[in-house]
Amino acid sequence: MKKIDTNIIYIGWVSFFTDMASAMVTTLLPIFVVYVLDEGVDRLGIIIAIATFTSYALRVVFGYLSDKYQIVKPFMVAGYGISALTKPLLMFADSFTTITLLRATERVGKAIRSASKDALISHYSQAKRSGKTFGFHKMMDVSGEMIGALIIVVVFYFGTQNETLIRDIFGLTLIPGLIATGIAAFLVKDIPKKTKKQVIVINKEDYKLFWILGSYFAFLFFFLSDQFFIVQARDEGMSLMQIPLLVITSTLTQALVSYYSGLLIDRFGNGVMLLLSYLFGMAALVALLLGYIWVSFVFFGLFTVISLNALRSYISVNAKSKGFVYGVFYGGMAVFSALGALSIGYIWKIFGFENMIFFSLSGTLSVSLFLTYILSQKRKSFFIH
């Protein structure tokens, strides 16, 4: 890690504190929506879909603007600031509509910063070490999530586990959010601007990347959001104290694996590691179906960290217009994750949990076979470096 650029380490700390705050929200939000406000799992699906779509779809726009006008750090700081100020307002939410609006607004902040942040990480990455760099960043990211979930455990242990305490935890997210924004504003260095502005930001050579990215989009459509995993855990009888421990299990797995998965990506290639992540994702679904809740969260963590590290590294190595392709990547995640959340929520409500899982498994297996076929082809248009 000593060879990782100082700027990337600062960005890692920004993500650490931001995801600490995010975990304090996402760990409790499904419980708050379904059990406190007495909304159904289908409405939770709508909240997830709208927030996800808002977060990822706008990344295409801001990725394009970042490349065209060379706006990197300002987008990053603005995005973290919006998220930091919006999360605490959930403590005042009392309806499905209010939560949906707040989550969507908070995700706008993530949309503004994400493509620029990844472009900045790519700029300061060493040649042929992008896997290691993104692995380090993701390790910091998920470590923050783990600490956020641990904070919930400690607060629940010493406090009364009720609606008031959940709302107070939402309010506490202001502290790590402001710390993250401060580091981004005062310590992170911007990318030096080129003397001549880049006008063409859509490079036709980047189109060949969409086969691989498309497989991931399709996988996300059929896969379950972490918040659906949390609802099933609660339905299986997990207590409010155990829910954040499950999240810690997932994030600890990601923190331990992230950096070394990056090294494996550099060694064996993005394609092999992406396929491995798909297998872990399917294992998570099977474990959830069989009632092995703790195991399912471990496999969920493995899928999440390895797939994101592989794809972010893949774009960093192969894309010509990095900001734009990162934007398309996140935009595709928006559309397919949102549609998937809507589908999963309604299938679960109408046809039951088991049928929903079989739907998810059938789809993810098909996508995995498709990726296997792509990787088996030795054509340069499909080859992943």
N, C-alpha and C positions, 0 to 999 in steps of 0.2 A: 504493500500500500504506500510505501515511502515514495514511489515514483509517480503517484497520482498528483496531478496539478492542484495547487492550493485553492484555486478558484473552484474546482470541482468539489473539494472538501467543504468549502463554504456553502455551495449549493446543496450538498448533502445535509448540512445542518439546517438549512432552510426547509428542506423536505421533512427532516426529522421532526421539527416542531409543528409544521403544518399537519403532518399525518398523525401526530399525537392528538391534536385537536379534532381531526376528522374521525379518528377511532372513538373518541368520546361521544361523537354524534351517531355514527353508523352502527355502533354496537348496541345502542339503546333505542334507536329510532324505530326499528321494526316492532319492538316490544311496546313502545310508546304508542305507535299507530294502531296496532292490532288489539292490544290488551288494555291500554289506558283510555284511548279515545274510542275504542270499540269499533274500529273500521275493519273491513274484511281484508283477507289476503289479496283479493283482486284489486282493492284500492291501494294497497301497498305496492302492487305491481305497477299501477299507474304512476305513483310517486317516483318509483325507481326509474320507470321509462322516461318520464318527462325530465327528471334531473339528469339522467344519463344522456339523453338526446341533446339537451341544452349544452351540457359539458363538452361533448365530443363534436357535435356538428359545427359549432362556431370555431373549433380549432382549425378547420379548413380555411376559414376566412382570415383568422389571425396568423396562421402559418404563411398564407399567401402575402399578407401585408408585411409580415416580418422579413420575408425574402425580398420583396419588391422595394421597400423603403429602408431596409436595414435597421429595423426597430427591434431590438432584442431585450436589453435590460429594462427599458421603460415598460414594456408589456409584462415582463416578469413581475416587477414590483407592483404594478397596478393590479395584476391578477391576484397576487397574494394578499394585498390590502383589502380587496373586495371580499375575499373568502374569510379573512380574519374578522371583519366587521359584521358579516352576515350570520355566521354560525351561532353566536350567542343569542340572537333574536329568537331562536327556536324555543327559548325558555318561556316566551309569551304566547306561543302558538296554541290555539285551542280548537282547530278544525282541520279537516283534510285539505281544504283550499289554501289556508295560511301556510301549512307545512309545504305544500306543493310549490307555492310561490317563493318561499324562502329557500328551499332546496334548489330551485331553478336559478335563482339569483346568485346563490353561492357557487353554483356550477359555472356560471358565466365567468366568474373570477378564474376558475381552473381553465376554462377555455382560452382566456386571454393569455395565460402564462405558459401553457404546456408546450406548444410547438417551439416557442422561443427558448424555453429552458432546455429542451432536448438539443436544439441547434447549438446552444451555448456549450453544453456538455460535449457535443461532437467536436466543436472547435478546439476545446482544450484537451481532447483525448490524444494519447500517443498513437502513432501509426501502428496498425495491427493489434491494438490493445483496447478496442472499443468494447469488447465483451467484458473485460475486466473493469473498465471504467463504469459502464452501466450497471455491472454487478455490484460495485461498491456503492453507487448512488442508490440502487434499490435496497441494499442492505441498510443504509441509513434511513430510507423511507419506511421500511417495515419495522425497523427498530423503534421509530417514533410511534407507529401504530401499536406496537406491543406495550410501550410505556403508557400510552393513552388508555388501553384496556386495563392495565395494572392499576392505574389511578382510580378507575371505576371500582375495582375490587376493594381497594383500600377504603374508599369513601363509603361503599356499601357495608364494609365490615364495621366501621365506626358510626355509621348513621342509620337512620330508619329507611328501609327499602320501600319507598312509596313514590307517588307522582311528584311531590315537591322536591325530593332529592334528585330525581331524574332531570327536572327543570333546572335545578341549581348546577348540575354537571354541565348542561348545555351552556349555561352562562359562563362557567369557568373556562370555556374554550377560548375566550378573548385573550387570555394571558399568553399561551403558546403561539396563538395566531399573530399577535403583535411582535413577539420576539422574532418569529420567522420573517415578517415583513421588514423589520429593522435590519436583520442580517443581509437580506436581499438588497436593501436600499444603500447600505453603507459599507458593506464588505465585498460583495460580489462585483467583479470587473466586467465591463461590457465587452462585446466583440469589437475590435477596431473596424471602423467603416472603411470600405473601399473608396478609392478616389472617384470612381465612376459608378453611379447607381446601376444596380442590376435591373434590367427591364424585362427580360424574358425569364420567368420563374417556373414555367411548365416545360420540362424537358421530355421529349418523346421517349428517350431512352429509359426513363423511369417507369414507363407503362409495363415493362416486363416484370416489375416487382409486384404487380397487383395479383398475379396468380397465387403467390404465397400469402400475401396479405388477405386476399379473398378467402382463403381457407380458414384463416383465423376469424374473420368476420362471421363466417357460417358457423364455426364452432361456438362462438359466443351466442349466436341466436338460440342454439339448442341447450346451452349450458345454463346453470342456475346462478343468479347473483348470490353473493355472500349473505345478503339479508334474507333470502329464502332459506338458506342453510340455518340461519339463526331461528327463524320461525319454526322450522321442523324440529330443531333442538328443543325449543320451548314446548312444542306439542308432545315430544317424547318424555316430558317431565323434568327437563333441566330447570334449575332454580335461577333467579335473577343473579345470584352470586356466581353460578357456574357459566352463565352466558359469556361474560367477559373473559373467563378462563379459557373458553373455547377459542375466542378470538386471539388470545395470547398464544395458544397452541399453534394456530395458523401463522401468526406473524413471527413467532420464534422460529418456526420451521423456515420461513422465508429469509429471516435474518441470518440464520446459520448457513443456508444453502446459497444465498444470492451471489456473494463474491466468488465462491468456487464454481458456481454454475457459469459465471462469466468466463472463468479460466477454461472451463470445458468447451464453451462456445468457441473461444479462440482456437482451441485445439481440434475439435471434431466438426465444427461447422454449425451454422445456425439451423439448417434444415433438420439434422439429426436430433438436436436438442429440442426443437419445436415439436417434432413428432413424439419425443419422449414426454413432453409436457401434456400433449393430448391424452396419452395413455394414463398419466396421473389424474387428469381431469375426469376421465371415465371411471377410474378407480374410486374417486371421491363420490361419484353418483351411486356406484354399487354399494359402497360402505354406508351411505346415507339410507339407501333402500333397506339394507339388512339391519339397520339400527346401530351400527358402529359409529356413533356420532363423533367421538374423539378422533378416530382414524380418518373419518371423512374430512375433518378440518385440516389434518396433516396433509392429505393428498390435495385438498383445495389449495393450500399454501404452496405446494410444490408446483402445481399447474400454473398458478398465478405468476410466481417469481420467474420460473424458467421461460415461460412463453413470452413475457414482456421483455426480459433481458435479451432473448434471442431475436425478437423482432426489432427492437430499438437498435440493437447492434447491426442487424441486417440492413436497416435503412441507413445507419451511419456509414457503413462500408460501401454500399452500392448506389445510394441515391445521389443524383446530381444537384437537384434542388431540395436540399434537406428540409428546410422549414416547411415548404409546400407538401412534401411527401409525408412528413410527420403529421401535418394537418389532415391530409387525406386518410392516413392511418387512424387518427383519432376520430375523424368524421365517420369512417366506416364502422368503427366500434360504436359510435353513437347510434347509428341507424339500426344496426343488427342487435345490439344489446337492448335498445329500447323496445324494438318489436319482439325480441325474445322475452323480455320481462312481462310485457302485456300478454303474450301467448301463454307463458308459464303460469302467470297468475290466474287467468281464466280457466285454463285446462285443470289446474289444481282445484279450483273452486267447484267446477262443474263435474269433472270426471274423477276427482280424488287424487291423492298423493301418488299412489302406485302407478296409475296410468300416466300421470305426468312424468314420472321418472323414466318409464319405458319409452315415452316420446323423446325425452332428452337423450337417453342412451342410444336409441336408434339413429338419431341425427348426428350425434358426436362420433359414433362409429363410422358412419358413412363419410364424414368429413376426414376422419383419420385415414381411411382407405384411399380417399382422393389425394391427400398429401403424400401418402406412400407411393402412389402412382407417379406423381410429379417428381419425387425424389429419385425414382427409379429410372427416369429419363435422363440421358446424358447430353441432351441438347443444351447449348449455351444459354438459350432464352429462359431455361428453367433452372439452370444451375445456381446454387447458393454458395457463395464464397465462405 
